Amino acid sequence: MHIVLHMLMATKKRRAGKIHTKKKVKKPGTSFLKGDKFRYGFGALFLAVAVFFLVAFISFLFYGAADQSKLDLSWSDLVFNSDVKVGNKAGKTGAYLSEVIINRGFGIISFVFVYLLIISGLQILGKKLVNLKKNLWYSIFIIIWVSIALGALFVKDDVSIYTYLGGRYGFICSLWLESVIGKTGTLLLLVFSAFVFLIASFENLIPWLKRIFASKTTDADSELENIGPDGIDIDDDNGALLVDDSISKVIEDDDIVKAVFDPDEIDDNGLEISPSLENNETEVPKDELDDLELTVEKLPEEEEPELSKEPLADYDPTLDLSNYKVPPADMLIEHQSRNAEVSNEELISNKNKIVETLRHYKIEITKIRATIGPTITLYEIVPAPGIRIAKIKNLEDDIALSLAALGIRIIAPIPGRGTIGIEVPNQHPEIVSMRSIIISKKFQETSAELPVVIGKTISNETFMFDLVKMPHILVAGATGQGKSVGLNVLITSLLFKKHPSQLKFIFIDPKKVELSIYSVIEKHFLAKLPGEEDSIITDVQKVKNTLNSVNIEMDSRYDLLKKAHVRNIKEYNVKFIGRRLNPEKGHRFMPYIVVVIDEFADLIMTAGKEVEMPIARIAQLARAVGIHMIIATQRPSVTIITGVIKANFPTRIAFKVASMIDSRTILDMPGANQLIGKGDMLISTGSSLTRVQCAFVDTPEVEEICKYISDQQGYPEPYLLPEYVGDDDNGSVADLENTDELFEESARLVVANQVGSTSMIQRKLAIGYNRAGRIMDQLEAANIVGPSEGSKARQVLIQDEYSLEQLLNSLN
């Protein structure tokens, strides 16, 4: 009983110390299988089956022997012959299942299956009583162990009789174990396995065993063998107290703690000298020691300190918009879901033409295989020994002529395959719908931070990547080849996966019409400069200010990473969510920011280096702080896609272009000039090149998705970037007629601290650096601070607050 109480107390303490974290709010599904109706129906079914099995199993204990002979009939006679009656209250089905599970299965322990069905049904209905996964493993072990144990203990001589407490499974397993290791070995194995199970299942068992088997006496306690009834060690020879040279001993016996009085000294006559009486030189005769009463005081148990308050749950950035729902995939149109319609006649015809053309140039092949994709069929050939690959590569135009097809592309050789690939367009290409890739298992079950799904490969596999690992994308292609649709696919796939608190977009669209459909979701997913009316940036000057603002945001994020002692945004957000970073010290949850720039060529022609340099700086440094860029252009020339841009955009998507030079400008290799258009593209991720058919999402579909998002509750305003003021606005900085609303507060702050520092104003008032600089110029114009002295703080010209108030009143 003492052991059981101890284990219960330890379990209660351990439960009291648990930190209850907030459960992750699951996003409601859109299909019937994920709805509450299916869940409650499925849970009720589990409970009904559990009751049925319970009735059947209990009836088997009473009627099993009588029903056994009737179960030997064929299945059709048993089910359809109404003259056959059984005693089981669950009918013929209950009698049959009981016979199979209990008698021919695991025996009487099969009642555990009823327990598993009950806890499973209750958990499906939302009533979690126990840990289902842990109980499942425990139950499986108990069923197998008890079945074998009963089979070993209750052995029958007649094998033909299947009425065993351990079931037929336990009987057969026990017989096999006895034949291998004997009856003694079988029992030892059962005991050992049960011991291991108990150790693994109960955390308090090992400490209890340590207390049982640990030695209760040590060498220092070896002289305590003659302890008297009062806990005092008596020497039988002279009746004196024997005292060790060590300090006082404390003997712990279960819950009773006895303090053994340890005299400091015993004189030659057997007299004890108490420490408290030693200074008074008072001696106690030895014969009076027996009359002294020893009081045993029970020390109070040490109480565990109570927590002042429960630990805080993890911060959840999605709580502000806790009711937000991602757009359902049903909003997308299933344009065409079946595989490309490539007939056997087309495959055989293309194969024969390829072989015939190669033989014209005395090139023999030993093997050819076709892989059908949405728009392209890949024919892999293995040339005969001695054939040079370059010779086949030079026949690209000849094979295209013989096949009368547009866009023949030869891959010689295919990396990692040992074959040569010939890509031939299908006569009836398939439209890859956005819906088909959004509902794909690969996209739905991904754990990527920023998953982007864009289309299907030649082998009909969904092509997906993590934008965090890219980390920036250059999209280029001729007009009308699918570039705008590709951008919509990139953006839409992120909208289907991320919460507004986790992702923000910055849309730059000089053409003013391509990205305007996303303006309605500005209070959910968009970021912009303070004071700007339009969330889609179209003016070139505002583009420069926005890109420079993103640079300021990037530097600010790096400062926060430095203070938090982490290296990237993922580690930072994990710390912040775990409440290990203090918001009062400037820390905040940082969403990912994706900058999308369409018509990049127009920006370069009008702004040039003013746009290129901030873009290059973002591309070089912003990956670690969660800022990524996607730029698109329809003019893939070296004056637009410069070396600086190419060096910082390792991931490039090329749609069909007009010439090989354009393909080399984008991909550093030919191939894009041989694409067939309409979403056919090549994706370069460093060393690898993949041909993908881009998914198709129509403009009305995107509008419907944006409307679905905008109709939901959003933030009060878009995500505001740090304030940035261009050079054109510097003329009115020191205008005292239009002073900043924080001018007076800043003046009082500067005079009180006698420090004319722009960074101090920025830090104390929590404003941007540019705004703080304008305020400092206004303070200079008002003769509150002196002129700038480089890196030094400005001189404060007003020495006391009274003089300052007089000056402010005169200005007003």
C-alpha positions in Angstrom: 0.0 0.0 0.0 2.9 2.4 0.8 4.4 1.8 -2.7 1.1 2.5 -4.4 0.5 5.7 -2.4 4.1 6.8 -3.2 3.6 6.3 -6.9 0.3 8.1 -6.9 1.8 11.1 -5.1 4.7 11.2 -7.6 2.3 11.1 -10.5 0.2 13.9 -9.0 3.3 16.1 -8.6 4.5 15.4 -12.1 1.1 16.3 -13.5 1.0 19.5 -11.5 4.4 20.5 -13.0 3.3 20.2 -16.5 3.0 23.2 -18.7 -0.3 23.4 -20.5 0.4 24.8 -23.9 -2.3 26.1 -26.0 -3.5 23.7 -28.6 -2.9 24.6 -32.2 -6.1 25.8 -33.8 -6.8 23.5 -36.6 -8.1 25.1 -39.8 -11.5 23.7 -40.7 -11.6 21.5 -43.8 -13.8 22.0 -46.8 -14.7 18.4 -47.6 -17.2 16.2 -45.9 -14.5 13.9 -44.6 -13.1 16.7 -42.6 -16.4 18.1 -41.3 -18.0 17.6 -37.9 -20.9 15.5 -39.4 -18.4 12.8 -40.5 -16.5 13.0 -37.3 -19.5 12.5 -35.0 -20.9 9.8 -37.2 -17.6 8.0 -37.2 -17.2 8.3 -33.5 -20.7 7.0 -32.9 -20.0 4.1 -35.1 -16.9 3.2 -33.0 -19.0 3.2 -29.8 -21.8 1.1 -31.4 -19.3 -1.5 -32.6 -17.7 -1.5 -29.1 -21.1 -2.2 -27.5 -21.8 -4.9 -30.1 -18.5 -6.7 -29.3 -19.0 -6.4 -25.6 -22.4 -8.1 -25.8 -21.0 -10.7 -28.2 -18.0 -11.5 -26.0 -20.0 -11.7 -22.8 -22.5 -14.0 -24.5 -19.6 -16.2 -25.7 -18.7 -17.0 -22.1 -22.1 -18.6 -21.6 -23.0 -19.9 -25.0 -19.7 -20.3 -26.8 -19.4 -24.0 -26.3 -23.0 -24.7 -27.5 -22.6 -22.4 -30.5 -19.2 -23.9 -31.6 -20.6 -26.8 -33.5 -23.0 -24.6 -35.5 -20.1 -22.4 -36.6 -18.5 -25.3 -38.5 -21.2 -24.8 -41.2 -20.3 -23.1 -44.5 -20.7 -19.3 -44.5 -23.8 -19.4 -46.8 -25.6 -22.0 -44.6 -24.7 -20.0 -41.5 -25.9 -16.7 -42.8 -28.9 -17.5 -45.0 -30.3 -20.6 -43.3 -32.8 -19.2 -40.8 -33.2 -22.6 -39.1 -29.7 -22.3 -37.7 -30.0 -20.7 -34.2 -27.3 -19.6 -31.9 -27.4 -18.7 -28.2 -25.2 -15.6 -28.5 -27.2 -12.4 -27.9 -25.3 -10.7 -30.7 -26.7 -13.2 -33.3 -24.7 -15.3 -35.7 -22.3 -12.5 -36.5 -21.6 -12.0 -32.8 -21.1 -15.7 -32.3 -18.8 -16.0 -35.3 -16.7 -13.0 -34.4 -16.4 -14.1 -30.8 -15.3 -17.5 -31.9 -12.7 -16.1 -34.2 -11.3 -13.4 -31.9 -11.5 -15.1 -28.5 -11.3 -18.8 -29.1 -9.2 -18.9 -32.3 -7.4 -15.7 -31.5 -6.2 -14.3 -28.2 -8.5 -15.7 -25.6 -10.2 -14.0 -22.7 -7.9 -11.0 -22.9 -9.7 -10.1 -26.2 -12.0 -7.8 -24.0 -9.2 -5.3 -24.3 -10.3 -4.7 -27.9 -13.6 -3.4 -26.6 -11.7 -0.9 -24.4 -9.7 0.3 -27.4 -12.9 0.8 -29.4 -14.5 2.8 -26.6 -11.5 5.2 -26.0 -11.1 5.6 -29.8 -14.8 6.5 -30.3 -14.7 9.0 -27.4 -11.6 10.7 -28.7 -13.1 11.0 -32.2 -16.1 12.7 -30.5 -13.8 15.1 -28.7 -13.6 13.4 -25.3 -10.0 12.5 -24.7 -9.7 10.4 -21.6 -6.3 8.8 -22.1 -3.4 9.0 -24.5 -4.7 6.9 -27.3 -1.4 6.1 -29.0 0.3 5.0 -25.7 -2.7 2.9 -24.7 -2.7 1.3 -28.1 0.9 0.1 -27.7 0.2 -1.0 -24.1 -2.9 -2.9 -25.1 -1.1 -4.8 -28.0 1.6 -5.9 -25.6 -0.9 -6.9 -22.9 -3.0 -8.9 -25.4 0.0 -10.8 -26.8 1.6 -11.4 -23.3 -1.5 -12.5 -21.5 -2.5 -14.8 -24.4 0.8 -16.6 -24.4 0.9 -16.7 -20.6 -2.5 -18.3 -20.4 -1.6 -20.7 -23.2 1.5 -21.8 -21.3 -0.2 -22.1 -17.9 -3.4 -23.8 -19.1 -2.2 -26.4 -21.6 -4.7 -28.9 -23.1 -3.7 -32.3 -24.4 -6.3 -32.5 -27.1 -5.2 -30.0 -29.9 -8.6 -30.4 -31.7 -10.5 -28.6 -28.9 -10.3 -24.8 -29.3 -11.5 -23.7 -26.0 -8.5 -22.0 -24.5 -8.2 -19.2 -22.0 -5.3 -17.9 -24.0 -6.9 -18.6 -27.4 -5.5 -20.7 -30.2 -2.8 -18.0 -30.7 -1.5 -18.3 -27.2 -1.7 -22.1 -27.2 0.4 -22.4 -30.4 2.9 -19.7 -29.4 3.4 -21.3 -26.0 3.9 -24.7 -27.5 6.5 -23.3 -29.9 8.4 -21.5 -27.1 8.4 -24.6 -25.0 9.9 -26.6 -27.8 12.6 -24.0 -28.2 13.6 -23.0 -24.7 11.5 -25.3 -22.5 8.8 -24.6 -20.0 11.2 -23.0 -17.6 12.7 -20.7 -20.3 9.2 -19.8 -21.4 8.2 -18.7 -17.9 11.4 -16.8 -17.5 10.9 -15.0 -20.8 7.4 -14.0 -19.8 8.6 -12.7 -16.4 11.5 -10.8 -18.1 9.3 -9.2 -20.8 6.7 -8.2 -18.2 9.5 -6.6 -16.1 10.8 -4.7 -19.1 7.3 -3.5 -19.9 6.7 -2.2 -16.4 10.0 -0.3 -16.4 9.2 1.3 -19.8 5.7 2.1 -18.8 6.0 3.5 -15.3 8.5 6.2 -14.6 8.4 5.8 -10.8 9.3 2.1 -10.9 13.1 2.5 -11.2 13.4 5.0 -8.3 11.3 2.6 -6.2 13.5 -0.3 -7.1 16.6 1.7 -6.2 15.2 2.3 -2.7 14.4 -1.4 -2.4 17.7 -2.8 -3.4 20.0 0.0 -2.2 22.0 -0.8 0.9 20.5 0.9 3.9 23.8 0.8 5.9 27.2 2.3 5.1 30.6 1.9 6.7 30.0 5.0 8.8 26.9 3.4 10.2 28.5 0.0 11.0 28.6 0.8 14.7 24.8 1.2 14.9 24.1 -2.5 15.3 23.6 -2.2 19.1 21.1 0.7 19.0 18.8 0.6 21.9 15.0 1.0 22.0 15.4 4.7 22.2 17.8 5.0 19.3 20.9 5.3 21.6 24.0 3.2 21.1 24.8 1.4 24.4 28.2 -0.2 25.3 27.4 -3.4 27.2 30.6 -3.3 29.2 30.3 0.1 31.0 26.8 1.3 30.1 28.2 4.5 28.6 27.1 6.2 25.4 29.5 5.4 22.5 29.9 8.5 20.3 31.5 8.5 16.9 34.0 11.3 16.1 31.8 12.4 13.2 28.9 14.8 13.3 25.4 14.0 14.6 23.7 11.3 12.5 20.1 11.5 11.2 18.4 8.2 10.7 15.5 8.2 8.3 13.1 5.4 8.7 10.3 5.8 6.2 8.3 8.8 7.3 9.8 9.0 10.8 13.0 11.0 11.2 14.9 10.4 14.5 17.6 12.8 15.6 20.4 11.0 17.5 21.9 13.2 20.2 25.7 13.3 19.7 27.6 14.4 22.9 30.7 16.3 22.2 32.8 14.4 24.7 32.8 11.6 27.4 35.3 11.8 30.3 37.3 9.0 31.9 34.6 8.3 34.5 31.9 7.7 31.9 30.3 11.1 32.4 28.7 12.8 29.4 29.5 16.5 28.9 26.7 18.3 27.0 27.8 21.1 24.7 25.3 23.5 26.4 26.7 22.6 29.9 30.4 22.4 29.0 31.1 26.1 29.9 29.5 25.7 33.4 31.5 22.5 34.1 28.4 20.7 35.3 28.7 16.9 35.4 25.9 14.4 35.1 26.4 11.1 37.0 26.3 8.0 34.9 23.6 6.2 36.9 21.2 9.1 36.2 21.5 8.7 32.5 18.9 5.9 32.5 16.4 8.1 34.2 16.7 10.8 31.5 13.8 10.8 29.1 14.7 11.1 25.4 12.1 12.9 23.4 11.9 12.0 19.7 10.7 14.9 17.6 9.3 14.3 14.2 10.6 16.9 11.8 8.0 18.5 9.5 8.3 17.5 5.9 9.7 20.1 3.5 6.9 21.6 1.5 7.3 22.2 -2.2 7.1 25.9 -3.1 4.0 26.9 -4.9 4.2 28.6 -8.2 3.2 32.2 -8.1 1.4 31.8 -11.3 0.9 29.3 -14.1 3.5 29.5 -16.9 2.4 31.5 -19.9 1.3 29.7 -23.0 3.2 30.1 -26.2 2.5 33.3 -28.2 0.2 32.6 -31.1 0.6 35.3 -33.9 -2.6 34.1 -35.6 -4.9 35.0 -32.6 -5.6 38.5 -34.0 -7.3 36.8 -37.0 -8.2 33.5 -35.3 -11.2 33.0 -37.5 -9.3 33.4 -40.8 -9.8 30.6 -43.2 -7.7 29.8 -46.2 -9.5 29.8 -49.5 -11.1 26.4 -50.4 -9.7 24.6 -53.3 -13.2 24.3 -54.7 -13.0 27.9 -55.8 -10.5 26.8 -58.5 -11.7 25.4 -61.8 -10.7 21.9 -62.8 -9.8 22.8 -66.4 -8.5 19.3 -67.3 -7.6 16.6 -64.8 -6.8 13.6 -66.9 -3.4 12.7 -68.3 -2.3 14.0 -71.7 -4.1 12.2 -74.5 -1.1 10.6 -76.3 -2.3 7.6 -78.3 -0.2 4.5 -79.0 -0.2 5.4 -82.7 1.5 8.8 -81.8 4.1 7.1 -79.6 5.0 4.5 -82.2 5.1 7.0 -85.0 7.4 9.3 -83.1 9.6 6.4 -82.1 9.9 5.1 -85.7 10.7 8.6 -87.0 13.4 9.1 -84.3 15.0 5.8 -85.0 14.8 6.3 -88.8 16.4 9.7 -88.7 19.3 8.5 -86.5 19.9 5.6 -88.9 20.2 8.0 -91.8 23.3 9.3 -90.1 24.5 5.7 -89.1 23.5 6.1 -85.5 22.2 2.9 -83.9 20.3 2.8 -80.6 19.9 -0.2 -78.3 17.0 1.0 -76.3 14.2 3.6 -76.3 11.6 4.5 -73.7 8.9 7.1 -73.6 7.6 9.1 -70.6 4.4 11.0 -71.2 4.0 14.4 -69.6 1.2 17.0 -69.7 2.5 18.7 -72.8 5.8 16.9 -73.6 6.7 13.3 -74.1 10.3 12.4 -73.2 11.9 9.7 -75.4 15.0 8.3 -73.7 17.4 6.5 -76.0 20.6 4.5 -75.3 23.0 4.7 -78.2 25.1 1.8 -79.3 28.7 1.6 -78.1 31.1 3.9 -79.9 28.5 6.6 -80.8 29.5 10.1 -79.8 26.9 12.1 -77.9 27.8 15.3 -79.7 26.8 13.7 -83.0 23.3 13.1 -81.7 23.1 16.6 -80.2 23.9 18.2 -83.6 20.8 16.4 -85.2 18.3 18.4 -83.2 16.9 20.3 -86.2 16.9 17.2 -88.4 14.8 15.3 -85.8 12.4 18.2 -85.5 12.1 18.2 -89.3 11.3 14.5 -89.5 8.7 14.8 -86.7 7.2 18.0 -88.1 7.0 19.2 -84.5 7.8 22.6 -82.8 10.2 22.8 -79.9 12.3 19.6 -80.1 14.9 19.7 -77.3 17.7 17.2 -76.9 19.2 16.6 -73.4 22.6 14.9 -74.0 23.0 13.2 -71.6 20.3 13.2 -68.9 22.0 13.8 -65.6 22.1 10.7 -63.4 20.3 8.5 -66.0 22.9 7.5 -68.5 20.6 8.1 -71.4 19.9 10.8 -74.0 16.6 12.6 -73.9 14.5 13.8 -76.8 11.6 16.0 -75.7 8.8 16.0 -78.3 5.6 18.1 -77.8 2.3 16.2 -77.7 -0.3 16.7 -80.4 -3.0 17.3 -77.8 -1.4 18.9 -74.8 -3.1 18.9 -71.4 -4.0 22.0 -69.4 -2.5 21.7 -65.9 -5.1 23.3 -63.7 -4.2 25.2 -60.5 -6.7 23.1 -58.6 -4.9 19.8 -59.4 -1.6 20.9 -57.9 -3.2 22.7 -54.9 -5.0 19.5 -53.8 -2.0 17.3 -54.5 -0.7 15.3 -51.5 2.8 16.8 -52.0 1.5 20.4 -51.4 -1.1 19.6 -48.7 1.4 17.7 -46.5 4.5 19.9 -47.1 6.4 21.3 -44.1 8.1 24.0 -46.1 8.1 27.5 -44.7 7.0 29.2 -47.9 5.8 26.4 -50.2 5.4 27.3 -53.9 3.7 24.8 -56.2 4.0 25.9 -59.9 3.1 23.0 -62.2 3.9 19.5 -63.3 7.1 18.0 -64.7 7.5 15.8 -67.7 6.7 12.7 -65.6 3.4 14.3 -64.4 4.8 14.9 -60.9 3.8 18.1 -59.0 6.8 20.5 -59.0 7.1 22.3 -55.7 9.8 24.2 -53.9 10.4 26.2 -50.8 10.9 29.9 -51.5 13.0 30.2 -48.3 15.6 28.0 -49.9 15.6 29.6 -53.3 15.7 32.4 -52.0 14.9 34.8 -54.8 13.4 34.2 -58.3 13.9 35.8 -61.7 11.1 35.2 -64.1 11.6 36.1 -67.8 10.0 35.2 -71.1 8.7 36.7 -74.3 5.3 38.4 -74.3 2.3 36.1 -74.2 4.2 33.0 -73.2 2.7 32.6 -69.7 4.8 34.9 -67.5 1.8 36.7 -65.9 0.0 33.5 -65.2 3.2 32.1 -63.7 3.3 35.1 -61.3 -0.3 34.5 -60.3 0.4 30.8 -59.7 3.4 31.7 -57.4 1.3 34.2 -55.4 -1.8 32.1 -55.2 0.0 29.0 -53.9 1.3 31.1 -51.0 -2.2 32.5 -50.3 -3.5 28.9 -50.0 -0.9 28.0 -47.4 -0.1 30.9 -45.1 -2.0 33.0 -42.5 -2.0 36.8 -42.9 0.2 37.1 -39.8 2.9 34.9 -41.3 3.3 36.5 -44.7 3.2 39.9 -46.3 3.5 40.9 -50.0 4.9 44.1 -51.5 3.6 44.5 -55.1 5.4 46.7 -57.5 3.6 47.0 -60.9 4.8 49.8 -63.3 2.2 48.5 -65.8 -0.5 49.3 -63.2 -2.9 46.5 -64.3 -1.2 43.2 -63.8 -1.2 43.0 -60.0 -4.1 45.4 -59.2 -6.5 42.5 -58.5 -4.6 41.9 -55.2 -5.3 45.4 -53.9 -8.5 44.1 -52.1 -6.4 42.0 -49.7 -4.3 44.9 -48.5 -5.4 44.6 -44.9 -4.6 40.9 -44.8 -1.4 40.3 -46.8 0.0 43.6 -48.2 2.7 45.9 -46.8 3.3 49.5 -47.8 4.8 52.8 -46.7 3.1 54.9 -44.1 0.8 57.5 -45.5 0.5 55.9 -49.0 -3.0 55.4 -50.4 -2.3 52.7 -53.0 -1.1 49.4 -51.8 0.0 48.4 -55.3 3.1 50.6 -56.0 3.1 52.0 -59.6 5.0 55.3 -59.4 8.8 55.0 -60.0 9.7 57.5 -57.2 7.5 55.5 -54.7 9.2 52.3 -55.9 12.6 53.7 -55.0 11.3 54.8 -51.6 9.7 51.4 -51.0 12.8 49.5 -51.9 14.9 51.7 -49.6 12.4 51.2 -46.9 12.7 47.4 -47.3 16.4 47.9 -46.8 15.8 49.8 -43.6 13.4 47.0 -42.5 16.1 44.4 -43.3 18.7 46.3 -41.2 16.2 46.6 -38.3 15.5 42.9 -38.4 19.2 42.1 -38.4 19.6 44.2 -35.2 16.8 42.2 -33.6 18.5 38.9 -34.6 21.7 40.2 -33.1 20.0 41.0 -29.8 18.3 37.7 -29.7 21.5 35.8 -30.5 20.0 33.9 -33.4 21.0 33.5 -37.1 17.8 33.6 -39.0 14.1 34.5 -38.8 13.0 30.9 -38.1 15.1 30.7 -35.0 14.0 34.2 -33.9 10.3 33.5 -34.3 10.6 30.2 -32.4 12.2 32.2 -29.5 9.5 34.9 -29.7 6.7 32.4 -29.8 8.2 30.6 -26.8 8.1 34.0 -24.9 11.9 34.1 -24.6 12.1 37.6 -26.1 10.7 40.7 -24.4 8.4 42.9 -26.6 9.1 45.9 -24.4 12.7 45.8 -25.6 11.6 46.1 -29.2 11.2 42.4 -30.1 8.2 41.4 -32.3 7.0 38.5 -34.3 8.4 38.9 -37.9 6.3 37.8 -40.8 8.0 36.7 -44.1 8.0 39.5 -46.7 7.8 38.7 -50.5 8.6 41.6 -52.8 7.0 41.0 -56.3 8.2 43.2 -59.1 6.5 43.0 -62.5 7.9 44.7 -65.6 11.3 45.0 -64.2 12.7 46.3 -67.5 10.6 49.5 -67.2 12.0 50.2 -63.8 15.6 49.8 -65.0 15.0 52.0 -68.0 13.5 54.8 -65.9 15.4 54.6 -62.6 18.5 52.5 -63.4 21.0 52.2 -60.6 18.6 53.8 -58.1 16.5 50.7 -58.3 19.1 48.1 -59.2 21.3 48.7 -56.1 18.7 48.4 -53.4 17.4 45.3 -55.1 20.9 43.8 -55.2 21.4 44.6 -51.6 18.1 43.0 -50.6 19.0 39.9 -52.7 22.4 39.6 -51.1 21.5 40.0 -47.5 17.7 39.6 -46.9 17.4 35.9 -46.9 18.2 35.3 -43.3 15.6 37.9 -42.1 12.8 36.4 -44.2 12.6 38.9 -47.1 12.5 37.4 -50.6 12.1 38.8 -54.1 10.4 37.7 -57.3 11.1 39.9 -60.3 9.7 39.4 -63.7 10.5 40.9 -67.1 9.6 40.3 -70.8 12.9 41.8 -72.0 15.7 39.3 -71.2 18.5 41.5 -72.4 21.9 42.0 -70.7 21.0 45.7 -70.1 18.0 44.6 -68.0 19.2 41.3 -66.5 22.7 42.6 -65.5 25.5 40.7 -63.9 24.6 42.1 -60.5 21.0 40.8 -60.8 22.0 37.4 -62.1 24.6 36.9 -59.4 22.0 37.3 -56.7 19.1 35.4 -58.3 20.2 31.8 -58.5 16.7 30.5 -59.2 15.5 31.5 -62.6 12.3 30.6 -64.5 12.4 31.0 -68.3 9.3 30.9 -70.5 9.7 30.7 -74.3 12.1 33.3 -75.7 12.8 34.3 -79.2 16.5 33.5 -79.5 19.3 31.4 -78.0 21.0 34.6 -76.8 18.0 35.4 -74.6 18.0 31.9 -73.2 21.7 32.2 -72.3 20.9 35.6 -70.7 18.3 34.1 -68.4 19.6 30.5 -67.8 23.3 30.8 -68.9 22.5 28.0 -71.3 20.3 27.4 -74.4 16.9 25.7 -74.2 14.3 28.4 -73.5 14.2 29.2 -77.3 13.0 25.6 -78.0 10.0 25.7 -75.7 6.5 25.6 -77.1 4.9 28.4 -75.2 1.6 28.5 -73.3 3.2 27.9 -69.9 6.0 25.6 -71.0 9.0 26.7 -69.0 12.5 25.7 -67.7 13.4 26.2 -64.0 17.1 26.5 -63.1 18.0 26.0 -59.5 21.7 26.4 -59.7 23.1 23.3 -61.3 19.9 21.5 -62.2 17.5 22.4 -65.0 13.9 21.1 -65.0 11.2 21.4 -67.6 7.8 22.1 -66.1 4.4 22.8 -67.5 3.1 25.8 -65.6 -0.3 25.5 -64.0 -3.1 27.6 -65.4 -5.1 29.9 -63.1 -7.5 32.4 -64.8 -8.0 36.0 -63.7 -11.6 35.4 -62.5 -10.3 32.6 -60.3 -7.7 34.9 -58.7 -10.4 37.6 -58.2 -12.7 35.1 -56.5 -9.9 34.0 -54.2 -9.0 37.6 -53.3 -12.7 38.4 -52.7 -13.0 35.4 -50.4 -10.0 36.7 -48.3 -11.2 40.3 -48.3 -14.6 39.4 -47.1 -13.1 38.1 -43.9 -12.0 40.2 -40.9 -8.6 41.8 -41.6 -6.2 44.0 -39.7 -7.0 47.7 -39.1 -4.4 48.7 -41.7 -1.8 47.1 -43.9 1.6 46.1 -42.6 3.5 49.4 -42.4 7.1 49.5 -43.6 9.7 51.8 -42.0 9.3 55.4 -43.1 11.7 56.6 -45.8 11.9 60.0 -47.4 13.6 60.5 -50.7 15.9 63.3 -51.6 13.1 65.3 -53.3 11.4 65.9 -49.9 14.4 67.4 -48.1 13.6 71.0 -49.0 10.8 71.3 -46.5 12.5 69.5 -43.6 13.3 72.6 -41.5 9.9 74.4 -42.1 8.8 75.5 -38.7 5.3 76.4 -39.9 4.7 72.6 -40.5 6.5 71.0 -37.6 6.2 67.4 -36.8 3.5 66.5 -34.2 6.3 65.1 -32.0 8.4 68.3 -32.3 7.7 69.6 -28.8 8.0 66.2 -27.2 11.4 65.7 -28.9 12.5 69.2 -27.8 11.7 68.4 -24.2 13.5 65.1 -24.5 16.6 66.7 -25.9 16.7 69.5 -23.3 16.0 67.1 -20.4 18.9 64.8 -21.4 21.1 67.6 -22.8 21.9 65.3 -25.8 21.2 66.3 -29.3 21.1 62.8 -30.9 18.9 61.7 -33.7 19.2 58.0 -32.7 18.0 58.9 -29.2 14.9 60.5 -30.6 14.3 57.5 -32.8 14.7 55.1 -29.9 12.8 57.0 -27.2 9.9 57.9 -29.4 9.9 54.6 -31.4 9.9 56.3 -34.8 11.8 55.8 -38.0 15.3 57.2 -38.6 14.3 59.6 -41.4 11.5 61.1 -39.3 13.8 61.6 -36.4 16.3 63.3 -38.7 13.6 65.7 -40.0 12.7 66.5 -36.4 16.3 67.2 -35.5 16.6 69.6 -38.5 13.5 71.4 -37.2 15.1 71.6 -33.7 18.2 73.1 -35.4 16.0 75.7 -37.2 14.4 76.6 -33.9 17.8 77.2 -32.3 17.2 74.4 -29.8 20.2 72.4 -31.0 23.3 73.3 -32.9 24.4 72.3 -36.4 25.5 68.8 -37.2 29.1 67.8 -36.1 29.4 64.6 -38.0 29.2 61.5 -35.9 29.1 63.5 -32.7 25.8 64.5 -30.9 24.6 68.0 -31.6 25.1 70.7 -29.0 22.0 71.6 -27.0 21.6 75.4 -27.0 18.7 75.5 -24.4 19.9 74.7 -20.9 16.7 74.4 -18.9 13.1 73.5 -19.4 11.7 76.9 -18.4 13.6 78.6 -21.3 12.4 75.8 -23.6 8.8 76.4 -22.7 9.1 80.2 -23.4 10.7 79.4 -26.8 7.9 76.9 -27.7 5.2 79.4 -26.7 6.8 82.1 -28.9 6.9 79.6 -31.8 3.2 78.8 -31.4 
